[in-house]
Amino acid sequence: MKKILALALATVMSASMLVGCGASTDNKTAEGEKRQLVISTWGLSEDILNQDVYAPFEEKYNCDIILETGTTSERYTKLATDPNSKVDLIDLSQAKASEGFEAGLFEKLDYSKIPNSENLIPAAKELIANGQGPAYVINSIGIIYDKEALGFEIKEFADLWKPELVGKVSIPDITSTFGPAVMYMASDYKNTDITTDNGAKAFEALEELKPNIVKTYSKSSDLANMFASGEIAVAVVGDFAIPTIQAAAPQVVYVSPSKGTYANFNTTNINKNSKNKDLAYEFINWRISNELQTKTASSLNEAPTNTTVELNEEQAKDKTYGKIAENAKAIDYTFVNAQLPSWIEQWNRILNS
């Protein structure tokens, strides 16, 4: 069982490696070779992914999984510009997945072929309503803060506007994973549906929040240093970054607002030109199964999107799970992607000038 784990290697795979990838009931090529399923992904935690995710599927379906790895942007660009791409499945952030679906790069999925999709959480079901690829991991934004330094509690996103927080707050930049979620959050502060005014009220709220903001950040890992040095006391952050920040600043606490949060998903989509769509459907169904998501919740620290997965208190710690997942709202990235150029310009003028 051999994997190709580099984007550069994936671009020079010989034709002989991928011959006979057409559909077959016995998952073998005409020459008796195993079929190969090419998956474009990030290449993180490779050993665990091989052991828990890929190997069991290869054994059950008598196939070989070939990995093409790299960053979200480079893998997306490669697929988008290569009509002859051999990629069958591609893992992407929610924003890029929506962009690719709108561009016609991905198969519109028939969810009758993915029975485990019936068990997805409500926010994830919103994502698949029009046939987009499903979410297999969920995370969300919350507030992390130094309670000792502040001397009071923060419970909701609206608390970020308190005058006591002047010069103490950091928020994700508009171009980062959770930048659009901050726009939604700011619009909520003004009691406005962001899709009704294209973010006008959100920017009014951000103007009011500006005195409290020390800086915006692009990488959540930067927050660890800012908390450790005392540069900030409060930040809006994705829950996946909690362990890194608390390792550098053990005194900080994380809060998921009781009034609800915003979700971000990792998704998987089928290349519309895939010659192995039947096998790709089977892999998607496996990726969102109870069996696999129960395992990866611990081994990969992935919050499950399958509602039948049951985690204990330790497993659920710092994850978008249970009531948090139930209260997590999905972001409409079809709407966001259309607004983003204008939003970036306004954001930079207000917050980064």
C-alpha positions in Angstrom: 0.0 0.0 0.0 1.9 2.9 -1.3 0.9 6.6 -1.1 2.2 9.6 -3.0 2.4 12.4 -0.5 3.7 15.4 -2.3 2.0 17.8 -4.8 5.1 17.8 -7.0 5.2 14.0 -7.2 1.5 13.9 -8.0 2.0 16.1 -11.1 4.4 13.6 -12.7 2.6 10.4 -12.0 3.1 8.2 -15.0 0.1 7.1 -17.1 0.7 3.5 -16.2 -0.1 4.3 -12.6 -3.5 5.6 -13.5 -4.5 3.4 -16.4 -7.9 1.7 -16.1 -9.5 4.0 -13.6 -12.9 3.5 -15.1 -15.8 2.1 -13.0 -15.7 -1.6 -12.3 -17.8 -3.8 -10.1 -14.8 -5.6 -8.7 -12.6 -2.5 -8.3 -10.0 -3.8 -10.6 -8.8 -2.7 -14.0 -9.1 -4.7 -17.2 -5.5 -5.8 -16.7 -6.2 -7.1 -13.2 -4.5 -4.1 -11.4 -6.2 -2.5 -8.4 -8.1 0.7 -9.1 -6.7 3.9 -7.8 -8.6 6.7 -6.1 -6.7 10.0 -6.3 -7.4 12.4 -3.3 -6.2 16.0 -3.1 -5.8 16.9 0.5 -3.6 18.9 2.9 -1.1 16.2 3.9 -1.4 16.9 7.6 -1.2 14.0 10.2 -0.3 11.6 7.3 0.5 8.6 9.4 -2.8 8.8 11.3 -4.8 9.4 8.1 -3.2 6.4 6.5 -3.9 4.2 9.4 -7.4 5.2 10.3 -8.9 6.7 7.2 -7.3 5.3 4.0 -6.1 1.8 4.9 -9.5 0.4 6.0 -11.1 1.8 2.8 -8.4 0.3 0.6 -8.8 -3.1 2.2 -12.6 -3.0 1.9 -12.7 -1.9 -1.7 -9.5 -3.5 -2.9 -8.1 -0.3 -4.2 -5.1 2.0 -3.8 -5.5 5.6 -2.6 -3.0 8.1 -4.2 -2.6 11.4 -2.4 -1.9 14.8 -4.0 -1.0 17.2 -1.2 -0.4 20.9 -0.8 -2.1 24.1 0.5 -5.7 24.8 -0.2 -5.0 27.5 -2.8 -2.3 25.6 -4.8 -4.4 22.4 -5.0 -7.5 24.3 -5.9 -5.7 26.3 -8.6 -4.1 23.1 -10.0 -7.4 21.4 -10.4 -9.1 24.5 -11.8 -6.5 25.0 -14.5 -6.1 21.3 -15.5 -9.0 19.9 -17.4 -7.2 16.6 -17.5 -6.6 16.3 -13.8 -6.6 12.8 -12.5 -7.9 13.9 -9.0 -11.1 12.1 -8.0 -11.8 13.8 -4.7 -10.6 17.1 -3.3 -10.7 18.2 0.4 -11.1 22.0 0.7 -12.2 24.7 3.2 -15.8 25.7 2.9 -15.1 28.9 1.1 -13.0 27.4 -1.6 -15.4 24.4 -2.0 -18.2 26.9 -2.6 -16.1 28.8 -5.2 -15.3 25.6 -7.0 -18.9 24.4 -7.0 -20.1 27.7 -8.5 -17.4 27.5 -11.1 -18.6 24.1 -12.2 -15.5 22.1 -11.2 -17.3 19.6 -9.0 -20.0 16.9 -9.5 -23.4 17.9 -8.2 -23.8 15.0 -5.7 -26.7 12.6 -5.6 -27.2 12.1 -1.9 -29.2 9.0 -2.3 -25.8 7.4 -2.9 -24.5 8.7 0.4 -26.8 7.2 3.1 -24.7 8.5 6.0 -25.6 12.1 4.9 -29.0 11.6 6.6 -27.2 11.8 9.9 -25.4 15.1 9.3 -25.9 18.0 11.7 -28.3 20.8 10.6 -25.7 23.3 9.6 -23.9 20.7 7.4 -27.3 19.8 5.8 -27.6 23.4 4.7 -24.3 23.0 2.9 -25.5 20.0 0.9 -28.9 21.2 0.0 -27.8 22.2 -3.5 -25.6 19.2 -4.1 -22.3 20.5 -2.8 -19.8 18.1 -1.2 -20.5 17.3 2.5 -18.7 18.6 5.5 -16.7 15.9 7.3 -15.2 18.2 10.0 -16.7 21.2 11.8 -15.1 24.0 13.8 -16.5 27.3 14.9 -15.5 30.7 16.4 -15.6 31.8 20.0 -13.9 34.1 22.4 -10.7 33.4 24.2 -9.6 35.8 26.9 -7.5 36.4 30.0 -10.0 36.6 32.8 -7.5 37.5 35.4 -6.2 40.4 33.3 -9.7 41.7 32.7 -11.3 41.1 36.0 -14.7 40.3 34.5 -16.3 37.6 32.4 -17.0 37.7 28.7 -20.0 35.6 27.5 -21.2 36.8 24.1 -19.8 38.4 21.0 -21.6 41.6 21.8 -19.3 41.9 24.9 -16.4 42.7 22.6 -17.8 46.2 22.1 -17.6 47.1 25.8 -15.6 50.3 26.5 -13.5 48.4 29.1 -11.9 46.5 26.2 -10.3 49.5 24.5 -6.9 48.4 23.1 -7.3 44.8 24.3 -8.9 42.9 21.4 -7.7 41.0 18.3 -9.9 39.6 15.6 -9.2 37.5 12.5 -8.4 39.4 9.3 -11.1 39.4 6.6 -9.0 37.2 4.3 -8.5 34.5 7.0 -10.7 31.4 7.5 -13.0 33.2 10.0 -12.8 36.7 8.6 -16.3 36.4 7.0 -17.7 35.0 10.3 -16.6 38.3 11.9 -18.6 40.2 9.3 -21.7 38.1 10.2 -21.0 38.6 13.9 -20.8 42.4 13.5 -24.0 42.4 11.5 -25.7 40.5 14.3 -24.5 43.2 16.7 -26.6 45.6 14.6 -29.6 43.2 14.5 -29.3 43.0 10.8 -29.3 40.1 8.3 -26.1 40.6 6.5 -27.5 39.3 3.2 -30.1 42.2 3.2 -27.5 45.1 3.1 -24.4 43.4 1.8 -22.6 44.1 5.0 -23.2 47.8 5.4 -24.3 47.5 9.0 -21.5 45.1 9.8 -19.0 47.8 8.8 -20.8 50.3 11.0 -20.3 47.9 13.9 -16.6 47.4 13.0 -16.1 51.2 13.0 -17.5 51.2 16.5 -15.3 48.2 17.5 -12.1 49.7 16.1 -10.9 51.5 19.4 -11.0 48.1 21.1 -8.9 46.3 18.4 -5.1 46.2 18.8 -4.6 44.4 15.5 -6.2 41.9 13.2 -4.4 38.6 12.7 -3.9 36.2 9.8 -2.7 33.1 11.6 -4.2 31.9 14.9 -0.8 30.8 16.0 0.1 34.5 16.3 -2.3 34.9 19.1 -0.2 32.6 21.3 2.6 35.2 21.4 0.2 38.1 21.8 -1.5 36.6 24.8 1.9 35.4 26.3 3.3 38.9 26.0 0.2 40.7 27.4 -0.3 42.5 24.1 -3.9 41.4 24.0 -6.4 40.2 26.6 -9.3 39.1 24.3 -9.5 37.5 20.8 -12.0 36.0 18.4 -10.7 32.6 17.3 -11.5 29.2 15.9 -11.8 26.5 18.4 -9.2 24.4 16.7 -6.5 26.9 17.9 -7.3 26.6 21.6 -4.6 24.1 22.5 -1.9 26.1 20.8 -2.8 29.3 22.6 -3.3 27.7 26.0 0.1 26.0 25.7 1.7 29.5 25.6 -0.8 31.2 27.9 -2.4 28.7 30.3 -4.4 31.4 32.0 -6.7 32.1 29.1 -10.2 30.6 28.9 -12.4 29.9 25.9 -16.1 30.7 25.6 -18.5 29.6 22.9 -21.3 32.2 23.0 -24.6 30.7 24.3 -26.5 32.8 21.7 -24.9 30.9 18.9 -21.7 30.9 16.8 -20.7 30.5 13.2 -19.4 27.2 11.8 -16.6 26.5 9.3 -16.3 23.1 7.6 -13.8 21.0 5.8 -15.5 19.5 2.9 -14.8 16.9 0.2 -16.0 17.2 -3.4 -15.9 14.9 -6.5 -14.1 16.3 -9.5 -16.7 16.4 -12.3 -14.2 14.7 -14.6 -13.4 11.8 -12.3 -13.4 8.4 -13.9 -14.0 6.8 -10.4 -17.2 8.5 -9.3 -18.7 5.3 -7.9 -15.6 4.7 -5.7 -15.5 8.4 -4.7 -19.2 8.2 -3.5 -18.2 5.2 -1.4 -15.3 7.1 0.1 -17.5 10.1 1.0 -20.0 7.8 2.7 -17.1 6.3 4.7 -15.6 9.7 5.6 -18.9 10.8 7.3 -19.7 7.4 8.9 -20.2 6.9 12.6 -17.4 4.4 12.7 -14.8 6.7 11.2 -15.9 9.9 12.8 -15.9 8.3 16.2 -12.3 7.2 15.6 -11.0 10.5 14.1 -12.6 12.6 16.9 -9.8 11.2 19.1 -7.0 10.4 16.7 -7.2 13.5 14.6 -9.0 15.8 17.1 -11.8 16.3 14.5 -15.2 17.4 15.6 -17.7 15.1 14.0 -20.5 16.2 11.6 -22.4 12.9 12.1 -25.1 13.4 14.8 -24.9 9.7 15.8 -21.3 10.0 17.0 -21.2 10.1 20.8 -18.2 11.7 22.6 -17.4 11.7 26.2 -16.5 15.0 28.0 -12.8 14.6 27.4 -13.2 13.8 23.7 -15.7 16.7 23.3 -13.4 19.3 24.9 -12.7 22.3 22.7 -14.7 20.9 19.8 -17.8 22.1 18.0 -20.0 19.3 19.3 -23.4 18.8 21.0 -25.2 22.0 21.8 -22.5 24.1 20.3 -22.8 22.3 17.0 -26.6 22.6 17.2 -26.4 26.3 17.7 -23.7 26.9 15.0 -25.0 28.8 12.0 -23.6 28.1 8.5 -22.1 30.9 6.4 -23.4 31.4 2.9 -20.1 31.4 0.9 -21.9 31.9 -2.4 -23.0 35.2 -1.0 -19.6 35.9 0.7 -17.5 35.2 -2.3 -19.5 37.6 -4.4 -19.0 40.4 -1.8 -15.4 39.6 -0.8 -13.5 42.0 -3.1 -15.6 45.0 -1.9 -15.4 43.8 1.7 -11.6 43.5 1.7 -11.3 47.1 0.4 -13.6 48.5 3.1 -12.1 46.3 5.8 -8.6 47.5 5.0 -9.7 51.1 4.9 -11.4 50.9 8.3 -9.3 48.5 10.3 -5.9 48.2 8.6 -5.1 51.8 7.7 
